[in-house]
Amino acid sequence: MRKRASLILAVGLAFPISASIVACHSTDSRSEAGAATTPSAKVASAQRGDISHVLTLAGQFQPYQVVDVHPKVSGYMSRINVDIGDIVHHGQTLAVLEVPELKAELQQTVFQLQQTKEEIKRAQHEISRAEAEHTALHAASERLKQAAAGRPGLIAQQELDDAEAKDLSSESQVDAAKSAMAAAQEHTGAAQSDNQRVEALHNYTNVTAPLDGVVIWRYADTGALIQGGTTSNEQALPIVRLSQSNLLRLRIPVPEDDVRYVHPGDLLQVRVDAIGRSLTGKIVRFTREVNFETRSMETEVDVENKDLSIAPGMYANTLLQLAHVTNIVTIPVEALVLNGQLEAVYVLDDSNHVHIRNVTVGLQGSKLAEITSGLNPGDRVVIGGQDKYQENEEVNALDTPEPASETVQETGGMIDMKSEAGDGGAH
């Protein structure tokens, strides 16, 4: 009996312990089941940062101006003072032409000008003589009139008429002398203009440089017959070709998609690998037209080249900043979804519940996007797989570190001088 009572007591004590163990296992199973049903989501925090778009392009240097120097008169080359590669300055004599007939014409105009000046002197003397004769005849006529008025009949009417006629005739001679003087002055003006014209043509036999530059080609030698550049003869060769190389145009083809970012005054970095030189340039002008074949717009940067170290035709690699924003709210591009026609993000609150929120997107990179409104720094957003979550659904947040800033580099073509040199050696 005592053994049976002990067995019953042991069984009774074991039952509550077993029940509690079963209850504990049941609670753990429900917790694990609940955790298994809560979905996980990768999240990133909105941060303050920068986004930049830069474009790398290959450009080519061009002279600021290229001028073919023609003489304005035709003649034989008497002397040429420059050759290829010479540096010349504005007004410097490049060549001298020999035009014998032009010298003779110039002497003739000088003689004609001197003749017209002598005509003016003669006309001045004739005016003085005519005025003196008119003064004497007019005085004589007036005296006769006064005498006849004082003593009527003393002087015959015929004599009075003759004196008055001589007075009027002498006055007409004064007018004629003045007209001759005006004609002589006009002849002098015409002769002087003709002399200046021929003298200017004669001066054109000294061919001068129209600008500071470098002689990049020479077309004529001493003794050659040079045609004047004022004719329509397209076969007339210039004497030399000048290149203004102390200021260069760096031309870069900006792709059509990036034209909207190009503005006068924008800065860009320039690297001239041929001479190992880097510089900062500024966009000065562009064509405002997209080339139909290349789908690019020619853009120019003026580059100072006072030491002539950069030769026209050299290539340069450029880095142009297209768009740039600083100290803005950024999130990964993967966090953006479409909510109807609006951009939206899935934001987690403090209890990890999902809330769909519309946002305004600014500049976008390849990985980050600017949010101009709708988010604050520190807000957590779901990145990827947003269609799996519902409004106010609880998720298990998996924090994913993401960069706050990004520089997007686009390329429109670069020149690798080392690679080109290697290819050239292979050939």
C-alpha atoms as one frame of an Amber mdcrd trajectory, in Angstrom:
protein
   0.000   0.000   0.000   2.794   2.367   0.884   4.488   1.713  -2.495   1.276
   2.294  -4.405   0.672   5.602  -2.632   4.177   6.730  -3.536   3.605   5.824
  -7.202   0.340   7.774  -7.309   2.051  10.811  -5.755   4.907  10.684  -8.289
   2.480  10.490 -11.190   0.534  13.431  -9.814   3.630  15.582  -9.530   4.844
  14.674 -12.997   1.620  15.704 -14.738   1.832  19.468 -13.968   5.485  19.527
 -15.020   4.623  17.866 -18.334   1.739  20.282 -18.892   4.017  23.256 -18.305
   6.595  21.880 -20.714   3.927  21.348 -23.367   2.641  24.888 -22.805   6.165
  26.339 -23.244   6.671  24.471 -26.483   3.326  25.719 -27.745   4.243  29.387
 -27.011   7.633  29.106 -28.790   5.996  27.554 -31.830   3.517  30.409 -32.111
   6.366  33.000 -31.826   8.376  31.275 -34.521   5.284  31.068 -36.715   4.640
  34.803 -36.204   8.239  35.663 -37.072   8.041  33.498 -40.146   4.974  35.329
 -41.412   6.531  38.891 -41.011   8.223  39.710 -44.347  11.729  41.168 -44.472
  12.524  44.297 -46.435  15.798  45.937 -47.421  15.710  49.561 -46.297  18.015
  52.561 -46.705  18.003  55.923 -44.992  17.505  59.231 -46.788  20.740  61.237
 -46.495  22.150  64.632 -47.396  24.649  64.507 -50.230  25.580  65.650 -53.734
  24.787  64.407 -57.228  26.876  65.395 -60.252  26.698  64.549 -63.934  29.968
  64.937 -65.849  30.667  64.292 -69.513  34.042  63.272 -70.926  34.644  64.284
 -74.526  37.494  64.418 -76.992  38.013  67.808 -78.611  40.345  69.275 -81.194
  42.145  72.602 -81.202  41.530  74.952 -84.107  43.143  78.319 -84.873  41.056
  81.274 -83.778  41.337  82.640 -87.323  42.903  81.399 -90.550  43.522  83.990
 -93.273  44.768  83.586 -96.833  46.728  86.768 -97.564  46.157  88.075-101.099
  47.589  91.289-102.547  45.088  93.877-103.748  47.096  94.496-106.914  48.664
  92.184-109.444  52.416  92.247-109.900  55.690  90.377-109.788  57.074  89.186
-106.487  60.024  91.396-105.766  60.734  90.059-102.281  59.082  87.702 -99.781
  60.171  88.057 -96.170  58.553  85.063 -94.444  58.375  81.311 -94.657  56.477
  78.427 -93.040  56.565  78.546 -89.245  57.522  82.217 -88.969  55.746  84.250
 -86.294  54.485  87.560 -87.660  52.795  90.602 -86.154  49.996  92.856 -87.321
  51.260  95.365 -89.910  54.507  93.530 -90.588  55.586  93.503 -94.263  55.284
  89.962 -95.596  56.165  90.586 -99.248  56.867  93.368-101.758  55.466  93.397
-105.297  56.905  95.171-108.327  54.281  96.976-110.478  56.098  99.367-112.913
  52.940 100.716-114.575  51.526 101.602-111.172  54.537 103.815-110.455  53.989
 105.652-113.733  50.293 106.091-112.981  51.144 107.473-109.561  53.535 110.023
-111.080  50.847 111.031-113.567  48.324 111.680-110.819  50.887 113.766-108.945
  51.445 115.876-112.076  47.686 116.286-112.627  47.217 117.350-109.034  49.952
 119.958-109.425  48.282 121.253-112.605  44.942 121.729-110.886  46.645 123.645
-108.094  48.153 125.983-110.703  44.683 126.427-112.186  43.425 127.550-108.792
  46.217 130.128-108.587  45.352 131.473-112.043  41.674 131.627-111.120  42.517
 133.549-107.957  44.522 136.105-109.999  41.706 136.411-112.554  39.210 137.109
-109.750  41.472 139.820-108.347  41.908 141.459-111.809  38.175 141.288-112.582
  37.226 142.750-109.215  39.715 145.630-109.607  38.459 146.440-113.137  34.859
 146.259-111.937  35.603 148.631-109.055  37.144 151.218-111.418  34.387 150.994
-114.030  31.665 151.081-111.398  33.191 154.222-109.844  33.419 155.933-113.250
  29.806 155.114-114.010  28.673 156.491-110.663  30.582 159.760-111.186  29.003
 160.308-114.592  25.569 159.672-113.109  26.171 162.211-110.344  27.450 164.843
-112.804  24.490 164.322-115.111  22.133 164.631-112.186  23.800 167.902-111.054
  23.810 169.501-114.527  21.258 167.957-116.813  22.340 167.806-120.456  26.024
 168.232-119.651  26.761 164.551-120.376  25.284 162.780-123.340  22.947 159.916
-122.620  25.008 157.659-124.887  28.056 158.194-122.720  26.034 157.387-119.575
  24.721 154.175-121.164  28.223 153.068-122.222  29.603 153.618-118.711  26.759
 151.618-117.138  27.202 148.785-119.676  30.922 148.574-118.907  30.084 148.462
-115.177  27.658 145.560-115.615  30.070 143.757-117.943  32.887 143.969-115.434
  30.561 142.602-112.717  29.783 139.606-114.971  33.508 139.034-115.464  33.909
 138.870-111.683  31.183 136.199-111.502  32.801 134.272-114.374  36.188 134.360
-112.627  34.596 133.027-109.432  32.924 130.215-111.404  36.270 129.326-112.950
  37.726 129.256-109.480  35.014 126.813-108.307  35.648 124.604-111.348  39.390
 124.621-110.666  38.753 123.597-107.058  36.549 120.740-108.216  39.266 119.583
-110.621  41.742 119.718-107.793  39.442 117.595-105.600  39.040 115.007-108.344
  42.775 114.951-109.031  43.517 114.589-105.338  41.064 111.689-105.016  42.612
 109.960-108.017  46.068 110.506-106.573  45.008 109.018-103.242  43.479 106.015
-105.007  46.610 105.257-107.016  48.835 105.934-104.027  46.772 103.453-101.994
  47.167 100.868-104.760  50.885 101.549-104.842  51.045 101.059-101.074  49.346
  97.688-101.570  52.515  96.501-103.254  53.774  96.142 -99.677  51.730  93.168
 -98.463  51.322  93.340 -94.677  50.043  90.918 -92.044  46.396  91.566 -91.085
  46.858  89.950 -87.648  49.343  88.418 -85.231  49.881  84.831 -86.222  52.005
  82.057 -87.651  52.736  81.397 -91.332  51.365  77.901 -91.879  51.849  77.841
 -95.668  53.653  79.770 -98.377  52.397  79.752-101.954  54.718  82.130-103.868
  58.411  82.638-104.520  60.465  85.588-105.732  59.763  86.499-109.346  56.346
  84.858-109.525  53.440  86.746-111.074  50.831  87.276-108.361  47.203  87.995
-109.211  45.316  90.604-107.220  42.794  89.264-104.742  40.093  91.727-105.776
  39.187  89.784-108.939  36.732  86.898-109.197  39.456  84.543-110.417  39.156
  81.544-108.116  42.506  80.179-109.279  44.423  83.152-107.899  46.677  81.811
-105.148  47.392  83.763-101.980  50.928  84.675-100.990  50.807  83.006 -97.564
  48.289  81.531 -95.158  48.278  82.904 -91.609  46.951  81.174 -88.519  46.072
  83.111 -85.374  47.400  80.604 -82.856  47.966  82.725 -79.740  44.276  82.122
 -79.049  42.766  78.762 -79.974  39.277  77.362 -80.330  38.803  73.979 -78.654
  35.868  72.357 -80.429  34.016  69.553 -78.682  30.927  67.696 -80.003  28.321
  67.577 -77.226  25.811  64.703 -77.683  22.205  65.607 -78.350  20.981  64.297
 -74.975  23.335  66.630 -73.104  22.773  69.818 -75.144  20.277  71.132 -72.581
  23.023  71.276 -69.952  25.414  73.449 -72.001  25.512  77.169 -71.206  28.009
  79.954 -72.022  30.371  80.441 -69.122  30.308  76.812 -67.954  33.734  75.602
 -66.838  35.375  72.399 -67.966  38.661  70.663 -67.340  40.987  70.195 -70.317
  43.874  67.754 -70.557  46.317  67.992 -73.499  48.208  64.710 -73.278  50.515
  65.541 -76.204  52.274  68.205 -74.111  51.287  66.998 -70.627  49.309  70.130
 -69.830  46.058  70.558 -67.906  43.966  73.708 -67.811  40.510  75.027 -67.025
  38.451  76.358 -69.929  35.186  78.204 -70.245  32.486  77.597 -72.839  32.245
  80.717 -74.997  29.922  79.762 -77.831  28.089  76.885 -79.488  26.250  76.423
 -82.756  22.755  76.039 -81.239  22.207  73.392 -83.897  22.495  69.612 -83.732
  24.383  68.034 -86.614  22.067  65.748 -88.560  24.685  63.032 -89.087  26.547
  62.986 -85.769  23.606  64.058 -83.552  25.912  66.375 -81.657  26.316  70.134
 -81.227  29.668  71.813 -81.844  30.747  73.698 -78.723  33.783  75.974 -78.481
  36.138  76.891 -75.663  38.662  79.733 -76.107  42.120  78.726 -74.860  44.998
  81.167 -74.377  48.140  79.954 -76.168  50.572  82.863 -75.903  53.622  80.572
 -75.799  52.294  78.627 -78.836  52.894  75.361 -76.981  49.582  73.960 -78.235
  49.560  73.356 -81.975  46.279  73.584 -83.897  45.069  70.096 -84.708  46.069
  68.619 -81.351  43.503  66.599 -79.439  42.406  67.219 -75.862  40.314  65.251
 -73.387  37.719  67.361 -71.607  35.570  66.896 -68.534  32.371  68.939 -68.625
  30.077  69.196 -65.606  26.550  68.915 -66.950  24.405  69.131 -63.797  25.293
  69.459 -60.126  23.314  69.735 -56.890  24.758  69.904 -53.389  23.483  69.334
 -49.848  20.263  67.731 -51.029  18.254  64.721 -49.782  19.251  61.587 -51.675
  17.900  58.027 -51.751  18.707  54.995 -53.910  16.953  54.974 -57.278  15.625
  51.486 -56.401  13.441  53.086 -53.708  11.324  54.924 -56.311   8.092  53.439
 -57.648   5.170  54.776 -59.645   1.990  55.523 -57.728  -0.369  56.237 -60.587
   1.411  59.033 -62.465   3.396  60.178 -59.420   6.713  59.066 -57.988   6.415
  57.412 -54.582   8.449  55.611 -51.940   7.606  53.036 -49.270   8.517  54.647
 -45.920   8.846  52.752 -42.593   7.639  54.335 -39.380   9.176  53.732 -35.950
   7.280  50.439 -35.601   8.443  49.230 -39.031   5.044  49.619 -40.677   4.964
  50.492 -44.373   3.436  53.767 -45.604   3.273  54.767 -49.253   4.313  58.404
 -49.686   4.420  60.537 -52.872   7.654  62.450 -53.439   9.061  64.985 -55.905
  12.206  63.831 -57.670  14.930  66.217 -58.854  18.239  65.264 -60.470  18.778
  61.522 -60.926  22.012  59.606 -61.222  22.565  55.968 -62.017  22.288  54.935
 -58.337  20.923  57.922 -56.416  18.032  60.337 -56.887  17.440  63.800 -55.461
  14.207  64.207 -53.466  13.076  67.823 -53.425   9.972  67.235 -51.314   8.250
  64.403 -49.425  11.206  63.040 -47.443  13.487  64.215 -44.660  16.996  63.065
 -43.845  16.815  59.943 -41.711  13.559  58.634 -43.169  13.846  54.936 -43.990
  12.655  53.726 -47.380  12.224  50.243 -48.828  14.570  49.461 -51.731  13.457
  46.794 -54.175  10.428  44.519 -54.314   7.947  47.167 -53.162   5.057  45.365
 -54.850   5.268  42.666 -52.129   4.240  45.068 -49.359   0.931  46.649 -48.484
   0.031  49.925 -46.804   0.495  49.719 -42.982   2.033  46.236 -43.254   4.680
  45.406 -40.689   8.044  44.291 -42.034  11.337  43.111 -40.694  13.739  45.948
 -41.643  17.134  44.946 -43.015  19.222  48.125 -42.963  21.419  48.478 -46.053
  24.185  51.121 -46.063  24.100  53.274 -49.215  26.331  56.206 -50.328  24.980
  59.717 -49.898  26.657  61.218 -52.979  27.280  60.178 -56.563  29.156  61.400
 -59.612  27.761  60.048 -62.869  30.349  60.024 -65.621  29.141  59.854 -69.193
  31.506  59.535 -72.119  31.223  60.939 -75.581  34.613  59.597 -76.627  38.154
  59.972 -75.329  41.562  60.012 -76.974  44.171  57.644 -75.555  47.438  59.013
 -76.904  49.458  56.101 -75.536  47.144  53.597 -77.199  47.363  55.453 -80.491
  51.137  55.570 -80.251  51.175  51.827 -79.568  48.955  51.117 -82.547  51.178
  53.226 -84.742  54.232  51.289 -83.625  52.501  47.997 -84.376  51.786  49.052
 -87.880
